[in-house]
Amino acid sequence: MSGTGRTEEGRGRLGNTLSGLAVALGCVLFLGGFVWGAFVYKPYTVPTNSMTPTIAAGDRVLAQRVDGADVKRGDVVVFKQKSWGNMPLVKRVVAIGGDTVACCTDGKLTVNGKEIQEPYLPKGSAAEYKTIPSITVPKDRLFLLGDERSGSLDSTAHLTEAFNGTVARSGVDTRVDAVVWPMNGMLVRPTGFQALGPISSPGPLRLIVGAIVAGAVLVMVGAAYGPIAKLASRGRSTPRRELAGVR
């Protein structure tokens, strides 16, 4: 065997090894991403328009499994409350234990005396705000509102109940991270609450999607190496056979 043949054979073996590694790593990333996502997130279909325009009726969302103790102001959460029907509901947390919430001052919600900028609300909705008397949220409880304030059955609809319509932190199951159908993407962070304390960071959804996409690309590239290498090898060998015939 000539030196050139041995070199090409060595390159072929190295290429096959690298393509195998690419396929193996791609499978790990692809399948691992799905497993990671299933462990961290739960899908929900939102049945009403109480969270428009952030989330519309029929939208499919991914919500990160969280401990209720980690919920912060501005989070959009999925929760259950027995007196509210004991079914999964989606609302926005506007105040937490110890906060004083009221509405309205200059057409804006106030928390601890600070006017909250809420760009996620429907345009022109300030005039439709429900009046909320000054309420101090009990410890380990949450005051929740829908983004569509005029028609949402939220804490304002349960003010006469015990704890002034608030919901226990323990009732929170997940925190909505993104609308995946239609593909509206990650929810905008509620920066209007930052003056009152830290807000939640996005979950690992982007990392999970990145792992799945990278895995798929590696599998396709690795699997395509063999056929491409064979075609390239045939292309190189054909001229040599033709030259041999001329001699």
PAZABA-702479 format. One record per atom (N, C-alpha, C): residue number from 1; atom name; x, y, z. Coordinates in nm, 3 decimals, m for minus. Example, Ala and Ser with C-alpha at 12.3 -4.5 7.8 and 13.67 -1.06 7.14 Angstrom:
! residues 2
 num atomo       u       v       w
   1     N   1.319  m0.569   0.780
   1    CA   1.230  m0.450   0.780
   1     C   1.320  m0.330   0.780
   2     N   1.285  m0.225   0.708
   2    CA   1.367  m0.106   0.714
   2     C   1.290   0.003   0.787
END
This chain:
! residues 247
 num atomo       u       v       w
   1     N   0.085  m0.119   0.000
   1    CA   0.000   0.000   0.000
   1     C   0.088   0.124   0.000
   2     N   0.056   0.221  m0.086
   2    CA   0.137   0.342  m0.094
   2     C   0.119   0.426   0.029
   3     N   0.213   0.524   0.047
   3    CA   0.201   0.615   0.162
   3     C   0.075   0.696   0.156
   4     N   0.034   0.735   0.035
   4    CA  m0.090   0.814   0.020
   4     C  m0.211   0.733   0.063
   5     N  m0.212   0.604   0.025
   5    CA  m0.323   0.517   0.064
   5     C  m0.333   0.502   0.214
   6     N  m0.216   0.482   0.277
   6    CA  m0.216   0.467   0.423
   6     C  m0.266   0.596   0.490
   7     N  m0.225   0.712   0.433
   7    CA  m0.269   0.840   0.491
   7     C  m0.419   0.856   0.480
   8     N  m0.472   0.821   0.362
   8    CA  m0.618   0.833   0.343
   8     C  m0.694   0.737   0.434
   9     N  m0.639   0.618   0.452
   9    CA  m0.704   0.521   0.541
   9     C  m0.704   0.572   0.684
  10     N  m0.591   0.632   0.725
  10    CA  m0.584   0.686   0.861
  10     C  m0.682   0.799   0.881
  11     N  m0.693   0.885   0.779
  11    CA  m0.789   0.994   0.789
  11     C  m0.932   0.942   0.795
  12     N  m0.956   0.835   0.718
  12    CA  m1.091   0.777   0.719
  12     C  m1.128   0.721   0.855
  13     N  m1.032   0.653   0.918
  13    CA  m1.059   0.598   1.052
  13     C  m1.082   0.710   1.153
  14     N  m0.998   0.815   1.145
  14    CA  m1.016   0.929   1.237
  14     C  m1.152   0.994   1.215
  15     N  m1.189   1.009   1.087
  15    CA  m1.319   1.070   1.057
  15     C  m1.434   0.987   1.110
  16     N  m1.425   0.854   1.093
  16    CA  m1.531   0.767   1.144
  16     C  m1.541   0.774   1.296
  17     N  m1.423   0.781   1.361
  17    CA  m1.423   0.792   1.507
  17     C  m1.487   0.922   1.553
  18     N  m1.449   1.033   1.488
  18    CA  m1.505   1.162   1.525
  18     C  m1.654   1.170   1.496
  19     N  m1.697   1.112   1.384
  19    CA  m1.840   1.114   1.352
  19     C  m1.920   1.032   1.453
  20     N  m1.861   0.919   1.496
  20    CA  m1.928   0.838   1.599
  20     C  m1.941   0.913   1.730
  21     N  m1.833   0.983   1.767
  21    CA  m1.837   1.064   1.890
  21     C  m1.941   1.175   1.877
  22     N  m1.949   1.238   1.760
  22    CA  m2.047   1.345   1.739
  22     C  m2.189   1.293   1.755
  23     N  m2.217   1.176   1.696
  23    CA  m2.350   1.117   1.708
  23     C  m2.382   1.082   1.853
  24     N  m2.283   1.023   1.923
  24    CA  m2.305   0.985   2.063
  24     C  m2.331   1.107   2.149
  25     N  m2.247   1.212   2.133
  25    CA  m2.266   1.334   2.211
  25     C  m2.397   1.400   2.175
  26     N  m2.431   1.399   2.046
  26    CA  m2.558   1.458   2.004
  26     C  m2.677   1.389   2.066
  27     N  m2.672   1.256   2.072
  27    CA  m2.783   1.181   2.136
  27     C  m2.796   1.216   2.283
  28     N  m2.681   1.229   2.350
  28    CA  m2.683   1.265   2.493
  28     C  m2.746   1.402   2.512
  29     N  m2.704   1.500   2.431
  29    CA  m2.758   1.635   2.444
  29     C  m2.906   1.639   2.407
  30     N  m2.942   1.573   2.298
  30    CA  m3.080   1.576   2.249
  30     C  m3.176   1.511   2.349
  31     N  m3.145   1.387   2.386
  31    CA  m3.233   1.317   2.480
  31     C  m3.224   1.377   2.620
  32     N  m3.103   1.416   2.659
  32    CA  m3.086   1.477   2.791
  32     C  m3.163   1.607   2.803
  33     N  m3.168   1.685   2.693
  33    CA  m3.244   1.810   2.696
  33     C  m3.392   1.785   2.720
  34     N  m3.446   1.684   2.653
  34    CA  m3.588   1.652   2.672
  34     C  m3.614   1.602   2.815
  35     N  m3.525   1.519   2.867
  35    CA  m3.543   1.469   3.004
  35     C  m3.534   1.584   3.103
  36     N  m3.435   1.671   3.084
  36    CA  m3.419   1.788   3.172
  36     C  m3.544   1.875   3.167
  37     N  m3.593   1.900   3.045
  37    CA  m3.712   1.982   3.031
  37     C  m3.834   1.921   3.099
  38     N  m3.851   1.789   3.085
  38    CA  m3.966   1.722   3.147
  38     C  m3.957   1.726   3.299
  39     N  m3.835   1.727   3.350
  39    CA  m3.817   1.730   3.495
  39     C  m3.842   1.870   3.551
  40     N  m3.804   1.973   3.476
  40    CA  m3.811   2.111   3.526
  40     C  m3.944   2.178   3.495
  41     N  m4.004   2.146   3.379
  41    CA  m4.121   2.220   3.332
  41     C  m4.246   2.133   3.322
  42     N  m4.361   2.202   3.332
  42    CA  m4.491   2.138   3.308
  42     C  m4.566   2.222   3.205
  43     N  m4.634   2.158   3.110
  43    CA  m4.713   2.233   3.012
  43     C  m4.855   2.258   3.062
  44     N  m4.909   2.373   3.024
  44    CA  m5.048   2.405   3.056
  44     C  m5.112   2.472   2.934
  45     N  m5.240   2.452   2.919
  45    CA  m5.317   2.528   2.822
  45     C  m5.406   2.624   2.901
  46     N  m5.392   2.753   2.875
  46    CA  m5.464   2.855   2.951
  46     C  m5.607   2.867   2.896
  47     N  m5.709   2.852   2.981
  47    CA  m5.847   2.844   2.930
  47     C  m5.918   2.978   2.910
  48     N  m5.868   3.087   2.972
  48    CA  m5.941   3.214   2.966
  48     C  m5.849   3.327   2.920
  49     N  m5.910   3.443   2.898
  49    CA  m5.835   3.562   2.856
  49     C  m5.799   3.653   2.974
  50     N  m5.801   3.603   3.095
  50    CA  m5.775   3.689   3.211
  50     C  m5.631   3.739   3.219
  51     N  m5.540   3.678   3.139
  51    CA  m5.401   3.723   3.140
  51     C  m5.360   3.790   3.009
  52     N  m5.457   3.829   2.925
  52    CA  m5.423   3.899   2.802
  52     C  m5.370   4.039   2.833
  53     N  m5.279   4.091   2.752
  53    CA  m5.227   4.032   2.629
  53     C  m5.105   3.941   2.652
  54     N  m5.063   3.923   2.777
  54    CA  m4.947   3.839   2.804
  54     C  m4.971   3.696   2.760
  55     N  m5.087   3.642   2.798
  55    CA  m5.124   3.505   2.762
  55     C  m5.272   3.507   2.724
  56     N  m5.304   3.453   2.608
  56    CA  m5.442   3.451   2.561
  56     C  m5.504   3.314   2.584
  57     N  m5.636   3.310   2.578
  57    CA  m5.707   3.183   2.592
  57     C  m5.662   3.087   2.483
  58     N  m5.632   2.964   2.523
  58    CA  m5.585   2.863   2.429
  58     C  m5.435   2.857   2.412
  59     N  m5.363   2.954   2.466
  59    CA  m5.217   2.952   2.456
  59     C  m5.160   2.835   2.536
  60     N  m5.055   2.778   2.483
  60    CA  m4.984   2.669   2.551
  60     C  m4.859   2.728   2.617
  61     N  m4.845   2.710   2.746
  61    CA  m4.731   2.768   2.817
  61     C  m4.648   2.658   2.882
  62     N  m4.522   2.692   2.908
  62    CA  m4.434   2.606   2.987
  62     C  m4.409   2.676   3.120
  63     N  m4.434   2.604   3.228
  63    CA  m4.420   2.662   3.361
  63     C  m4.319   2.582   3.442
  64     N  m4.226   2.652   3.501
  64    CA  m4.118   2.589   3.577
  64     C  m4.168   2.546   3.716
  65     N  m4.135   2.423   3.753
  65    CA  m4.169   2.377   3.887
  65     C  m4.088   2.457   3.989
  66     N  m4.155   2.520   4.084
  66    CA  m4.087   2.602   4.184
  66     C  m4.150   2.577   4.321
  67     N  m4.074   2.611   4.423
  67    CA  m4.126   2.612   4.559
  67     C  m4.199   2.744   4.579
  68     N  m4.317   2.739   4.638
  68    CA  m4.393   2.862   4.662
  68     C  m4.316   2.966   4.739
  69     N  m4.220   2.923   4.820
  69    CA  m4.140   3.017   4.899
  69     C  m4.049   3.102   4.812
  70     N  m4.025   3.057   4.687
  70    CA  m3.934   3.129   4.598
  70     C  m4.006   3.227   4.505
  71     N  m4.137   3.233   4.514
  71    CA  m4.214   3.321   4.426
  71     C  m4.191   3.467   4.465
  72     N  m4.175   3.552   4.363
  72    CA  m4.149   3.694   4.385
  72     C  m4.253   3.780   4.315
  73     N  m4.253   3.908   4.349
  73    CA  m4.346   4.002   4.286
  73     C  m4.325   4.002   4.135
  74     N  m4.435   4.008   4.063
  74    CA  m4.429   4.011   3.918
  74     C  m4.435   3.875   3.851
  75     N  m4.414   3.768   3.926
  75    CA  m4.418   3.633   3.868
  75     C  m4.559   3.598   3.820
  76     N  m4.567   3.530   3.707
  76    CA  m4.693   3.472   3.661
  76     C  m4.692   3.326   3.704
  77     N  m4.786   3.289   3.790
  77    CA  m4.782   3.157   3.852
  77     C  m4.907   3.076   3.821
  78     N  m4.891   2.945   3.830
  78    CA  m5.003   2.851   3.825
  78     C  m5.025   2.800   3.966
  79     N  m5.148   2.808   4.014
  79    CA  m5.176   2.775   4.154
  79     C  m5.315   2.716   4.168
  80     N  m5.341   2.664   4.285
  80    CA  m5.476   2.617   4.320
  80     C  m5.516   2.679   4.453
  81     N  m5.643   2.714   4.463
  81    CA  m5.699   2.767   4.586
  81     C  m5.837   2.706   4.602
  82     N  m5.860   2.638   4.712
  82    CA  m5.985   2.563   4.730
  82     C  m6.107   2.651   4.713
  83     N  m6.105   2.771   4.771
  83    CA  m6.222   2.858   4.765
  83     C  m6.241   2.922   4.626
  84     N  m6.140   2.904   4.538
  84    CA  m6.150   2.957   4.402
  84     C  m6.186   2.847   4.302
  85     N  m6.222   2.731   4.351
  85    CA  m6.261   2.621   4.264
  85     C  m6.164   2.505   4.262
  86     N  m6.051   2.522   4.330
  86    CA  m5.951   2.415   4.343
  86     C  m5.909   2.357   4.207
  87     N  m5.888   2.444   4.110
  87    CA  m5.840   2.404   3.978
  87     C  m5.721   2.493   3.942
  88     N  m5.635   2.447   3.849
  88    CA  m5.519   2.529   3.814
  88     C  m5.561   2.663   3.754
  89     N  m5.508   2.771   3.810
  89    CA  m5.536   2.906   3.763
  89     C  m5.404   2.977   3.737
  90     N  m5.407   3.073   3.643
  90    CA  m5.286   3.148   3.608
  90     C  m5.310   3.296   3.637
  91     N  m5.230   3.353   3.725
  91    CA  m5.241   3.495   3.759
  91     C  m5.101   3.551   3.788
  92     N  m5.094   3.684   3.802
  92    CA  m4.967   3.750   3.830
  92     C  m4.961   3.791   3.978
  93     N  m4.850   3.762   4.041
  93    CA  m4.827   3.803   4.180
  93     C  m4.791   3.952   4.181
  94     N  m4.870   4.033   4.249
  94    CA  m4.839   4.177   4.257
  94     C  m4.795   4.218   4.396
  95     N  m4.819   4.133   4.495
  95    CA  m4.775   4.167   4.631
  95     C  m4.754   4.038   4.708
  96     N  m4.659   4.042   4.800
  96    CA  m4.626   3.926   4.882
  96     C  m4.646   3.959   5.029
  97     N  m4.630   3.859   5.116
  97    CA  m4.653   3.877   5.258
  97     C  m4.580   3.999   5.314
  98     N  m4.655   4.084   5.385
  98    CA  m4.599   4.206   5.444
  98     C  m4.619   4.329   5.359
  99     N  m4.650   4.313   5.229
  99    CA  m4.674   4.427   5.141
  99     C  m4.812   4.487   5.166
 100     N  m4.824   4.616   5.138
 100    CA  m4.953   4.682   5.138
 100     C  m4.987   4.720   4.994
 101     N  m5.096   4.666   4.942
 101    CA  m5.135   4.687   4.803
 101     C  m5.264   4.767   4.798
 102     N  m5.276   4.854   4.698
 102    CA  m5.397   4.934   4.680
 102     C  m5.407   4.977   4.534
 103     N  m5.524   5.025   4.495
 103    CA  m5.546   5.077   4.360
 103     C  m5.667   5.172   4.366
 104     N  m5.654   5.287   4.310
 104    CA  m5.547   5.327   4.219
 104     C  m5.497   5.466   4.258
 105     N  m5.374   5.497   4.226
 105    CA  m5.316   5.629   4.240
 105     C  m5.266   5.671   4.102
 106     N  m5.323   5.780   4.050
 106    CA  m5.290   5.824   3.913
 106     C  m5.309   5.710   3.813
 107     N  m5.411   5.628   3.840
 107    CA  m5.442   5.518   3.748
 107     C  m5.348   5.401   3.757
 108     N  m5.268   5.396   3.863
 108    CA  m5.168   5.288   3.875
 108     C  m5.186   5.212   4.006
 109     N  m5.152   5.084   4.000
 109    CA  m5.146   5.000   4.119
 109     C  m5.032   5.050   4.208
 110     N  m5.053   5.048   4.338
 110    CA  m4.946   5.085   4.430
 110     C  m4.916   4.969   4.524
 111     N  m4.789   4.947   4.550
 111    CA  m4.744   4.846   4.646
 111     C  m4.645   4.915   4.739
 112     N  m4.676   4.911   4.867
 112    CA  m4.595   4.980   4.967
 112     C  m4.578   5.127   4.933
 113     N  m4.685   5.186   4.880
 113    CA  m4.685   5.329   4.848
 113     C  m4.617   5.365   4.718
 114     N  m4.561   5.269   4.645
 114    CA  m4.493   5.296   4.519
 114     C  m4.584   5.262   4.401
 115     N  m4.592   5.355   4.306
 115    CA  m4.668   5.329   4.185
 115     C  m4.592   5.230   4.097
 116     N  m4.662   5.126   4.053
 116    CA  m4.597   5.020   3.976
 116     C  m4.623   5.040   3.827
 117     N  m4.514   5.045   3.750
 117    CA  m4.525   5.051   3.604
 117     C  m4.551   4.909   3.552
 118     N  m4.661   4.893   3.479
 118    CA  m4.701   4.760   3.432
 118     C  m4.721   4.763   3.280
 119     N  m4.612   4.760   3.204
 119    CA  m4.624   4.768   3.058
 119     C  m4.691   4.646   2.994
 120     N  m4.707   4.539   3.070
 120    CA  m4.769   4.417   3.016
 120     C  m4.921   4.426   3.013
 121     N  m4.980   4.531   3.070
 121    CA  m5.126   4.543   3.071
 121     C  m5.178   4.584   2.934
 122     N  m5.305   4.554   2.905
 122    CA  m5.364   4.600   2.779
 122     C  m5.361   4.753   2.772
 123     N  m5.339   4.808   2.655
 123    CA  m5.334   4.953   2.639
 123     C  m5.468   5.015   2.676
 124     N  m5.462   5.123   2.753
 124    CA  m5.583   5.194   2.793
 124     C  m5.660   5.127   2.904
 125     N  m5.599   5.030   2.972
 125    CA  m5.673   4.955   3.074
 125     C  m5.678   5.025   3.209
 126     N  m5.599   5.133   3.226
 126    CA  m5.593   5.197   3.358
 126     C  m5.731   5.243   3.404
 127     N  m5.812   5.290   3.311
 127    CA  m5.945   5.339   3.349
 127     C  m6.037   5.226   3.393
 128     N  m5.999   5.102   3.360
 128    CA  m6.084   4.989   3.393
 128     C  m6.039   4.917   3.520
 129     N  m5.938   4.972   3.587
 129    CA  m5.891   4.910   3.710
 129     C  m6.003   4.901   3.813
 130     N  m6.004   4.792   3.885
 130    CA  m6.097   4.782   3.996
 130     C  m6.036   4.853   4.116
 131     N  m6.120   4.917   4.193
 131    CA  m6.072   4.982   4.314
 131     C  m6.033   4.875   4.416
 132     N  m5.912   4.886   4.467
 132    CA  m5.865   4.792   4.569
 132     C  m5.836   4.872   4.696
 133     N  m5.909   4.845   4.802
 133    CA  m5.879   4.916   4.928
 133     C  m5.740   4.878   4.976
 134     N  m5.682   4.962   5.059
 134    CA  m5.548   4.933   5.111
 134     C  m5.551   4.803   5.191
 135     N  m5.473   4.705   5.144
 135    CA  m5.472   4.571   5.206
 135     C  m5.328   4.533   5.237
 136     N  m5.305   4.486   5.358
 136    CA  m5.174   4.433   5.394
 136     C  m5.179   4.281   5.378
 137     N  m5.091   4.229   5.295
 137    CA  m5.092   4.086   5.265
 137     C  m5.035   4.009   5.383
 138     N  m5.108   3.908   5.432
 138    CA  m5.058   3.830   5.545
 138     C  m4.929   3.754   5.510
 139     N  m4.857   3.716   5.610
 139    CA  m4.732   3.641   5.593
 139     C  m4.758   3.510   5.516
 140     N  m4.665   3.476   5.428
 140    CA  m4.670   3.352   5.349
 140     C  m4.790   3.344   5.257
 141     N  m4.842   3.463   5.218
 141    CA  m4.953   3.464   5.124
 141     C  m4.923   3.562   5.010
 142     N  m5.002   3.554   4.903
 142    CA  m4.978   3.631   4.782
 142     C  m5.106   3.699   4.737
 143     N  m5.091   3.821   4.685
 143    CA  m5.205   3.891   4.625
 143     C  m5.187   3.882   4.474
 144     N  m5.289   3.829   4.405
 144    CA  m5.277   3.796   4.263
 144     C  m5.380   3.871   4.179
 145     N  m5.335   3.918   4.063
 145    CA  m5.424   3.986   3.969
 145     C  m5.402   3.930   3.830
 146     N  m5.507   3.934   3.747
 146    CA  m5.491   3.903   3.606
 146     C  m5.443   4.026   3.533
 147     N  m5.374   4.009   3.423
 147    CA  m5.329   4.125   3.346
 147     C  m5.446   4.195   3.277
 148     N  m5.553   4.122   3.250
 148    CA  m5.675   4.181   3.197
 148     C  m5.763   4.215   3.318
 149     N  m5.737   4.329   3.379
 149    CA  m5.793   4.360   3.511
 149     C  m5.945   4.370   3.516
 150     N  m6.007   4.411   3.406
 150    CA  m6.152   4.436   3.414
 150     C  m6.234   4.308   3.422
 151     N  m6.182   4.196   3.370
 151    CA  m6.262   4.074   3.367
 151     C  m6.201   3.956   3.439
 152     N  m6.090   3.977   3.509
 152    CA  m6.022   3.866   3.574
 152     C  m6.082   3.836   3.711
 153     N  m6.111   3.708   3.734
 153    CA  m6.156   3.665   3.866
 153     C  m6.033   3.633   3.949
 154     N  m5.979   3.736   4.013
 154    CA  m5.854   3.723   4.087
 154     C  m5.875   3.758   4.233
 155     N  m5.773   3.805   4.300
 155    CA  m5.787   3.837   4.443
 155     C  m5.895   3.943   4.468
 156     N  m5.917   4.033   4.371
 156    CA  m6.018   4.137   4.390
 156     C  m6.158   4.080   4.397
 157     N  m6.179   3.960   4.340
 157    CA  m6.311   3.897   4.342
 157     C  m6.334   3.819   4.471
 158     N  m6.232   3.813   4.557
 158    CA  m6.242   3.731   4.679
 158     C  m6.202   3.811   4.803
 159     N  m6.218   3.944   4.797
 159    CA  m6.174   4.029   4.908
 159     C  m6.250   4.002   5.037
 160     N  m6.372   3.950   5.025
 160    CA  m6.453   3.926   5.146
 160     C  m6.419   3.794   5.214
 161     N  m6.334   3.713   5.148
 161    CA  m6.294   3.586   5.208
 161     C  m6.188   3.609   5.316
 162     N  m6.158   3.504   5.388
 162    CA  m6.050   3.510   5.486
 162     C  m5.920   3.547   5.415
 163     N  m5.837   3.623   5.482
 163    CA  m5.707   3.667   5.429
 163     C  m5.721   3.760   5.309
 164     N  m5.838   3.828   5.298
 164    CA  m5.858   3.934   5.197
 164     C  m5.829   3.888   5.054
 165     N  m5.867   3.769   5.020
 165    CA  m5.853   3.722   4.883
 165     C  m5.713   3.679   4.844
 166     N  m5.624   3.670   4.941
 166    CA  m5.488   3.627   4.910
 166     C  m5.482   3.475   4.901
 167     N  m5.372   3.427   4.842
 167    CA  m5.351   3.283   4.821
 167     C  m5.224   3.240   4.894
 168     N  m5.228   3.123   4.956
 168    CA  m5.110   3.073   5.026
 168     C  m4.998   3.042   4.928
 169     N  m4.875   3.072   4.967
 169    CA  m4.760   3.037   4.884
 169     C  m4.757   2.888   4.853
 170     N  m4.800   2.809   4.948
 170    CA  m4.799   2.663   4.929
 170     C  m4.892   2.618   4.818
 171     N  m4.985   2.704   4.777
 171    CA  m5.077   2.669   4.669
 171     C  m5.016   2.684   4.530
 172     N  m4.898   2.748   4.523
 172    CA  m4.832   2.769   4.394
 172     C  m4.762   2.641   4.351
 173     N  m4.786   2.601   4.228
 173    CA  m4.726   2.479   4.173
 173     C  m4.609   2.510   4.081
 174     N  m4.629   2.607   3.992
 174    CA  m4.527   2.639   3.892
 174     C  m4.528   2.789   3.861
 175     N  m4.421   2.833   3.794
 175    CA  m4.409   2.973   3.749
 175     C  m4.393   2.973   3.598
 176     N  m4.480   3.046   3.529
 176    CA  m4.479   3.046   3.383
 176     C  m4.353   3.115   3.331
 177     N  m4.286   3.047   3.239
 177    CA  m4.160   3.098   3.183
 177     C  m4.177   3.143   3.038
 178     N  m4.263   3.075   2.961
 178    CA  m4.272   3.108   2.819
 178     C  m4.406   3.062   2.763
 179     N  m4.448   3.131   2.657
 179    CA  m4.561   3.088   2.576
 179     C  m4.503   3.017   2.455
 180     N  m4.530   2.887   2.443
 180    CA  m4.468   2.808   2.336
 180     C  m4.562   2.785   2.218
 181     N  m4.692   2.807   2.237
 181    CA  m4.784   2.801   2.123
 181     C  m4.898   2.899   2.145
 182     N  m4.911   3.002   2.060
 182    CA  m4.817   3.033   1.952
 182     C  m4.678   3.067   2.007
 183     N  m4.577   3.064   1.921
 183    CA  m4.440   3.076   1.968
 183     C  m4.404   3.220   2.003
 184     N  m4.462   3.269   2.115
 184    CA  m4.435   3.406   2.159
 184     C  m4.306   3.416   2.239
 185     N  m4.254   3.303   2.283
 185    CA  m4.125   3.303   2.352
 185     C  m4.135   3.333   2.501
 186     N  m4.022   3.372   2.557
 186    CA  m4.012   3.396   2.701
 186     C  m4.096   3.517   2.743
 187     N  m4.152   3.510   2.863
 187    CA  m4.226   3.623   2.915
 187     C  m4.129   3.738   2.946
 188     N  m4.175   3.859   2.923
 188    CA  m4.094   3.977   2.955
 188     C  m4.083   3.990   3.106
 189     N  m3.963   4.020   3.155
 189    CA  m3.942   4.031   3.298
 189     C  m4.016   4.153   3.354
 190     N  m4.083   4.141   3.469
 190    CA  m4.165   4.249   3.526
 190     C  m4.080   4.351   3.601
 191     N  m4.005   4.433   3.529
 191    CA  m3.908   4.523   3.592
 191     C  m3.973   4.631   3.679
 192     N  m4.103   4.653   3.663
 192    CA  m4.170   4.756   3.744
 192     C  m4.167   4.727   3.893
 193     N  m4.138   4.601   3.930
 193    CA  m4.135   4.564   4.072
 193     C  m3.994   4.569   4.132
 194     N  m3.893   4.602   4.052
 194    CA  m3.755   4.596   4.100
 194     C  m3.727   4.693   4.214
 195     N  m3.799   4.804   4.217
 195    CA  m3.776   4.901   4.324
 195     C  m3.816   4.846   4.461
 196     N  m3.896   4.739   4.462
 196    CA  m3.943   4.681   4.588
 196     C  m3.858   4.563   4.633
 197     N  m3.771   4.515   4.548
 197    CA  m3.689   4.399   4.581
 197     C  m3.655   4.321   4.456
 198     N  m3.576   4.215   4.470
 198    CA  m3.535   4.137   4.353
 198     C  m3.654   4.068   4.287
 199     N  m3.644   4.054   4.154
 199    CA  m3.744   3.979   4.080
 199     C  m3.683   3.846   4.036
 200     N  m3.767   3.755   3.995
 200    CA  m3.719   3.622   3.957
 200     C  m3.640   3.627   3.826
 201     N  m3.542   3.540   3.817
 201    CA  m3.466   3.524   3.693
 201     C  m3.536   3.421   3.604
 202     N  m3.516   3.428   3.473
 202    CA  m3.576   3.327   3.385
 202     C  m3.526   3.188   3.420
 203     N  m3.606   3.087   3.394
 203    CA  m3.565   2.949   3.416
 203     C  m3.467   2.903   3.309
 204     N  m3.430   2.776   3.311
 204    CA  m3.328   2.725   3.218
 204     C  m3.380   2.686   3.081
 205     N  m3.494   2.741   3.040
 205    CA  m3.555   2.697   2.915
 205     C  m3.463   2.720   2.795
 206     N  m3.396   2.836   2.790
 206    CA  m3.307   2.863   2.677
 206     C  m3.193   2.761   2.671
 207     N  m3.138   2.725   2.788
 207    CA  m3.031   2.626   2.790
 207     C  m3.082   2.489   2.743
 208     N  m3.203   2.455   2.784
 208    CA  m3.260   2.327   2.744
 208     C  m3.282   2.322   2.593
 209     N  m3.340   2.428   2.539
 209    CA  m3.361   2.433   2.393
 209     C  m3.228   2.430   2.320
 210     N  m3.129   2.504   2.373
 210    CA  m2.997   2.504   2.311
 210     C  m2.935   2.365   2.308
 211     N  m2.950   2.290   2.419
 211    CA  m2.896   2.154   2.424
 211     C  m2.964   2.063   2.322
 212     N  m3.095   2.076   2.310
 212    CA  m3.170   1.993   2.214
 212     C  m3.130   2.025   2.071
 213     N  m3.119   2.154   2.039
 213    CA  m3.082   2.194   1.902
 213     C  m2.939   2.151   1.872
 214     N  m2.846   2.174   1.966
 214    CA  m2.707   2.134   1.944
 214     C  m2.696   1.983   1.926
 215     N  m2.772   1.908   2.006
 215    CA  m2.771   1.763   1.993
 215     C  m2.821   1.718   1.857
 216     N  m2.929   1.779   1.809
 216    CA  m2.983   1.742   1.678
 216     C  m2.882   1.771   1.566
 217     N  m2.814   1.886   1.577
 217    CA  m2.715   1.922   1.475
 217     C  m2.598   1.823   1.475
 218     N  m2.549   1.788   1.595
 218    CA  m2.438   1.693   1.603
 218     C  m2.476   1.556   1.546
 219     N  m2.596   1.510   1.575
 219    CA  m2.641   1.381   1.521
 219     C  m2.646   1.385   1.369
 220     N  m2.702   1.493   1.313
 220    CA  m2.714   1.502   1.167
 220     C  m2.577   1.512   1.100
 221     N  m2.488   1.594   1.161
 221    CA  m2.355   1.609   1.103
 221     C  m2.277   1.478   1.112
 222     N  m2.281   1.413   1.227
 222    CA  m2.210   1.287   1.244
 222     C  m2.263   1.178   1.153
 223     N  m2.394   1.171   1.139
 223    CA  m2.453   1.068   1.053
 223     C  m2.425   1.094   0.906
 224     N  m2.410   1.221   0.870
 224    CA  m2.386   1.254   0.730
 224     C  m2.240   1.233   0.688
 225     N  m2.151   1.217   0.784
 225    CA  m2.008   1.207   0.750
 225     C  m1.979   1.085   0.662
 226     N  m2.035   0.968   0.697
 226    CA  m2.006   0.845   0.623
 226     C  m2.039   0.857   0.475
 227     N  m2.163   0.890   0.440
 227    CA  m2.197   0.903   0.297
 227     C  m2.114   1.008   0.225
 228     N  m2.089   1.121   0.292
 228    CA  m2.010   1.227   0.227
 228     C  m1.867   1.180   0.204
 229     N  m1.808   1.111   0.303
 229    CA  m1.671   1.061   0.289
 229     C  m1.661   0.959   0.176
 230     N  m1.762   0.873   0.161
 230    CA  m1.760   0.775   0.053
 230     C  m1.765   0.842  m0.084
 231     N  m1.850   0.943  m0.096
 231    CA  m1.859   1.015  m0.223
 231     C  m1.728   1.083  m0.256
 232     N  m1.667   1.144  m0.153
 232    CA  m1.540   1.211  m0.174
 232     C  m1.432   1.113  m0.215
 233     N  m1.433   0.993  m0.151
 233    CA  m1.333   0.891  m0.182
 233     C  m1.348   0.841  m0.325
 234     N  m1.473   0.821  m0.371
 234    CA  m1.497   0.779  m0.509
 234     C  m1.449   0.885  m0.608
 235     N  m1.472   1.010  m0.572
 235    CA  m1.430   1.118  m0.660
 235     C  m1.280   1.123  m0.676
 236     N  m1.207   1.089  m0.567
 236    CA  m1.061   1.091  m0.575
 236     C  m1.006   0.969  m0.649
 237     N  m1.072   0.852  m0.637
 237    CA  m1.020   0.729  m0.696
 237     C  m1.048   0.719  m0.845
 238     N  m1.154   0.778  m0.895
 238    CA  m1.190   0.767  m1.037
 238     C  m1.083   0.820  m1.131
 239     N  m1.028   0.940  m1.107
 239    CA  m0.923   0.989  m1.196
 239     C  m0.802   0.898  m1.200
 240     N  m0.766   0.835  m1.088
 240    CA  m0.651   0.746  m1.084
 240     C  m0.672   0.624  m1.174
 241     N  m0.795   0.566  m1.171
 241    CA  m0.822   0.451  m1.255
 241     C  m0.815   0.489  m1.404
 242     N  m0.866   0.610  m1.433
 242    CA  m0.863   0.654  m1.571
 242     C  m0.718   0.675  m1.619
 243     N  m0.634   0.732  m1.532
 243    CA  m0.493   0.752  m1.566
 243     C  m0.422   0.619  m1.586
 244     N  m0.455   0.520  m1.502
 244    CA  m0.394   0.387  m1.514
 244     C  m0.428   0.325  m1.648
 245     N  m0.551   0.343  m1.697
 245    CA  m0.590   0.289  m1.826
 245     C  m0.516   0.353  m1.942
 246     N  m0.484   0.482  m1.932
 246    CA  m0.411   0.552  m2.037
 246     C  m0.271   0.500  m2.049
 247     N  m0.205   0.469  m1.937
 247    CA  m0.071   0.419  m1.939
 247     C  m0.068   0.280  m2.001
END
